């Protein structure tokens, strides 16, 4: 069975023969399986921005960084609503976003192909408007927020269509990102989520599914309260990186078997501490509580470990324990 089929079976609860491994695109650990070809190039901005270059992006956001991270937006093009009437999003069919993808897809071999498109909806909204202003304007300027969100959805749906037109079944999943949580819960309550985001997520996720691809959503923070809605709206894979924040056992009891987890040992606590037995024990807990005999778990490499103070040997310890657990759920 090739890597593509192993990943597909894990996502669709089709009884894969082992745990799949998703390695970071720039940091390969060759002693472990490499089941996913993760293509980031569509996120590169023609204006210059990329994850290692905090230049302006094509939405008019100015980025800045002072450390090894991707940085943050320091100038938002819609910080004043006076600019809304003349604001135009980038062209989702601009060949620049797609012209580098072909050779990368050609190199995928028998691996599962995931194309990334970060800053899905909420993340793009608050980068355009500013975070504090966005949170206020759900109440103060809802019509303007709706207008901006509609423009983002239009871009995302057209982007999916262009990807499908160019590459079709050579892609298997679209990796998208919206960070929704603080350490204690989501940024917004259910009423705001349902009014502003739920129908738009449904439209975007349906567009992805119409292409024949899985929806792979990354979201940081304690997002427990939103997970039922996200799954109902169409998320196939949930990329979660702070397992201790969710309540590892509690999270598994609530959602195991309902969505596939793309999971790593906690990047805020366990991984930075780097205590080998703590890392191995957390892997065992993830396999025990987040996986079913039919699948539902993919071992994930965060990748930019140095940016969060993780020693190089610690990810190898994590993957080594995932490899030891490759068939453990079958014995449960």
C-alpha positions in Angstrom: 0.0 0.0 0.0 1.5 3.4 -1.0 1.8 6.4 1.2 -1.2 8.2 -0.5 -3.5 5.3 0.3 -2.3 5.1 3.9 -3.0 8.7 4.5 -6.4 8.6 2.8 -7.4 5.6 4.9 -6.4 7.4 8.1 -8.4 10.4 7.1 -11.5 8.5 6.0 -11.3 5.8 8.8 -10.5 3.1 6.3 -8.2 1.0 8.5 -4.7 2.0 7.3 -2.0 -0.6 8.1 0.0 1.9 10.1 0.1 5.5 11.3 0.9 7.9 8.5 3.7 10.5 9.0 3.5 14.1 7.9 7.0 15.6 7.9 7.7 19.3 7.6 8.6 20.3 4.0 12.0 21.7 4.9 13.1 19.4 7.7 13.1 15.7 6.7 13.9 13.0 9.2 14.8 10.2 6.7 14.7 7.4 9.2 10.9 7.8 9.4 8.1 7.5 6.8 7.5 10.5 4.6 3.9 10.1 3.5 2.9 13.6 2.6 4.2 16.1 0.0 3.2 19.4 1.6 3.4 22.3 -1.0 3.6 25.8 0.4 4.5 27.8 -2.7 0.9 29.0 -3.4 1.2 31.2 -0.3 4.2 33.1 -1.7 3.1 36.7 -2.4 4.0 38.5 -5.6 4.7 41.6 -3.5 7.5 39.7 -1.7 6.0 38.2 1.4 6.8 34.6 2.4 7.3 32.8 5.7 11.0 33.7 5.7 10.5 37.2 4.2 8.3 39.7 6.2 7.7 41.9 3.2 4.2 43.3 2.1 1.8 40.6 1.0 -0.6 40.8 -2.0 -3.5 41.8 0.2 -1.7 45.0 1.2 -0.6 43.9 4.7 2.8 44.9 5.9 4.6 42.3 7.9 7.4 42.6 10.4 9.5 40.1 12.5 12.1 40.3 15.2 12.8 36.6 15.7 12.8 33.3 13.9 9.0 33.3 13.5 7.0 34.2 10.5 6.3 37.6 12.1 3.0 39.5 12.3 1.1 42.2 10.4 2.0 45.7 11.6 0.1 47.7 9.0 -3.4 46.7 8.0 -4.9 48.1 4.8 -8.4 48.4 6.2 -7.3 49.9 9.6 -9.5 52.8 8.5 -12.9 51.9 6.9 -12.4 54.9 4.6 -10.3 52.6 2.4 -13.0 49.9 1.9 -14.7 51.4 -1.1 -11.6 51.3 -3.2 -10.0 48.2 -1.7 -9.5 45.2 -4.1 -8.3 41.7 -3.1 -5.6 40.1 -5.2 -6.5 38.2 -8.3 -7.0 34.5 -7.3 -6.2 33.4 -10.8 -2.9 35.2 -11.0 -0.5 32.6 -12.6 2.2 33.7 -10.1 0.5 31.6 -7.4 0.5 28.4 -9.4 3.5 28.5 -11.8 5.9 26.8 -9.2 3.5 24.1 -8.1 3.8 21.7 -11.1 7.4 20.5 -10.5 6.7 20.1 -6.8 3.7 17.9 -7.5 5.7 16.0 -10.1 8.2 15.2 -7.3 5.5 13.8 -4.9 5.8 10.3 -6.2 3.3 8.0 -4.4 2.9 10.5 -1.5 -0.3 12.2 -0.5 -0.3 15.8 -1.8 -1.5 18.7 0.4 -1.3 22.3 -0.9 -1.3 25.0 1.7 -3.4 28.1 1.7 -2.9 29.8 5.1 -5.0 32.8 6.4 -8.3 31.2 5.5 -11.1 33.5 6.8 -10.8 34.9 10.3 -7.0 35.2 10.0 -7.2 37.1 6.8 -10.0 39.3 8.1 -8.1 40.5 11.2 -4.9 41.0 9.2 -6.8 43.3 6.9 -8.6 45.2 9.6 -6.5 44.8 12.7 -7.3 42.3 15.5 -8.8 44.7 18.1 -10.8 46.6 15.5 -12.1 43.3 14.1 -13.4 42.1 17.5 -15.1 45.4 18.1 -16.7 45.6 14.6 -18.6 42.3 14.9 -20.8 44.6 17.0 -20.1 48.1 15.7 -19.7 47.6 11.9 -21.2 44.2 11.1 -22.2 45.1 7.5 -18.6 46.1 6.7 -17.3 42.9 8.3 -19.8 40.9 6.2 -18.6 42.7 3.1 -14.9 41.9 3.7 -15.6 38.3 4.6 -17.6 37.9 1.4 -14.6 39.2 -0.6 -12.4 36.7 1.1 -14.7 33.8 0.4 -14.9 34.8 -3.3 -11.1 34.8 -3.5 -10.9 31.4 -1.7 -13.5 29.7 -3.9 -11.9 31.0 -7.1 -8.5 29.9 -5.8 -9.9 26.4 -5.4 -11.4 26.4 -8.9 -8.1 27.6 -10.4 -6.2 24.9 -8.5 -8.6 22.3 -9.7 -8.5 23.5 -13.3 -4.7 23.4 -13.3 -3.9 20.3 -11.2 -7.1 18.4 -10.5 -6.6 15.0 -8.9 -2.9 15.5 -8.5 -3.9 17.2 -5.3 -5.5 15.3 -2.4 -6.0 17.8 0.3 -6.0 21.6 0.9 -4.3 22.7 4.1 -5.9 25.9 5.5 -5.4 27.8 8.7 -7.4 30.0 11.1 -6.2 30.3 14.7 -9.3 30.5 16.8 -8.4 30.0 20.4 -6.8 31.6 23.5 -5.4 29.3 26.1 -8.9 29.1 27.7 -11.3 29.1 24.8 -12.3 30.6 21.4 -12.0 34.3 20.6 -15.7 34.6 19.9 -18.9 33.0 21.1 -21.2 30.7 19.1 -23.5 33.6 18.0 -20.7 35.5 16.3 -19.2 32.3 14.9 -22.6 31.2 13.5 -23.5 34.6 12.0 -20.2 35.6 10.4 -18.2 32.4 9.8 -20.3 29.2 9.7 -22.0 29.7 6.4 -18.8 31.0 4.8 -16.8 28.0 6.0 -19.5 25.8 4.6 -19.2 27.4 1.2 -15.3 27.2 1.2 -15.2 23.6 2.5 -17.9 22.6 -0.1 -15.7 24.1 -2.9 -12.7 22.1 -1.6 -14.8 18.9 -1.5 -16.2 19.6 -4.9 -12.6 19.4 -6.2 -12.3 15.9 -4.6 -9.9 17.1 -1.9 -9.9 16.8 1.9 -10.3 19.9 4.1 -7.3 20.0 6.5 -7.7 22.9 9.0 -5.0 24.2 11.4 -6.2 26.1 14.4 -4.3 26.9 17.6 -5.6 27.5 21.0 -8.3 25.7 23.1 -10.9 25.4 20.3 -12.9 22.6 21.9 -16.2 24.5 21.8 -15.8 25.1 18.0 -14.8 21.6 17.0 -18.4 20.2 16.6 -19.3 23.1 14.3 -16.1 22.8 12.3 -16.6 19.0 11.8 -20.3 19.5 10.8 -19.3 22.3 8.3 -16.9 19.9 6.6 -13.4 19.7 8.2 -11.9 16.3 7.5 -8.6 16.7 9.3 -7.9 19.0 12.3 -4.3 20.0 12.8 -3.9 20.5 16.5 -0.5 21.3 18.1 -1.3 22.1 21.8 -2.7 18.9 23.1 -2.3 19.8 26.7 -4.4 23.0 26.2 -7.4 21.0 25.0 -7.2 18.5 27.8 -5.6 15.5 26.0 -7.9 12.8 27.4 -11.0 15.0 27.5 -10.4 16.0 23.8 -10.1 12.4 22.7 -13.2 11.4 24.6 -15.2 14.2 22.9 -13.9 13.9 19.3 -12.0 10.7 18.7 -13.5 9.0 15.6 -15.4 12.1 14.5 -12.5 13.8 12.7 -9.0 12.8 11.8 -6.3 14.5 14.0 -3.0 15.7 12.5 -1.2 15.8 15.8 2.1 16.5 17.4 3.3 16.4 21.0 2.4 19.7 22.7 4.5 22.5 21.2 4.0 24.9 24.2 5.0 22.6 27.0 6.2 19.1 26.4 8.3 19.6 23.4 10.2 22.7 24.6 10.9 21.0 28.0 12.4 18.1 26.0 12.2 15.4 28.7 12.4 12.2 26.7 10.0 10.1 28.8 7.4 12.9 28.9 7.6 13.1 25.1 7.2 9.4 24.7 4.4 9.2 27.2 2.4 12.0 25.4 2.8 10.1 22.1 1.4 7.0 23.7 -1.5 9.0 25.1 -2.3 10.6 21.7 -2.4 7.2 20.1 -4.5 5.7 22.9 -7.1 8.5 23.1 -7.1 10.2 19.6 -7.0 7.2 17.4 -9.4 4.4 16.5 -8.8 0.9 15.0 -10.1 2.4 11.7 -7.7 5.4 11.8 -8.1 9.0 12.6 -4.5 10.0 13.5 -1.5 11.3 11.5 1.8 12.0 13.2 2.8 15.6 12.5 6.1 17.4 12.5 5.8 21.1 13.5 9.0 21.7 11.6 10.2 25.1 12.8 11.3 23.7 16.2 14.2 26.2 16.7 11.7 29.1 16.6 10.1 27.7 19.8 13.2 26.6 21.6 13.0 22.8 20.9 16.3 20.9 20.7 17.0 19.0 17.4 16.9 15.6 19.1 13.4 16.0 20.6 11.4 15.7 17.4 13.3 12.5 16.6 12.3 11.1 20.0 8.7 12.0 19.2 8.7 10.4 15.8 10.6 7.4 17.1 7.8 6.8 19.6 5.1 7.3 17.0 7.0 4.7 14.9 6.9 2.3 17.8 3.2 2.9 18.2 2.5 2.5 14.4 0.2 -0.5 15.0 -0.6 -0.1 18.7 -4.2 1.0 18.2 -4.9 -2.3 16.4 -4.2 -4.1 19.7 -6.6 -1.9 21.7 
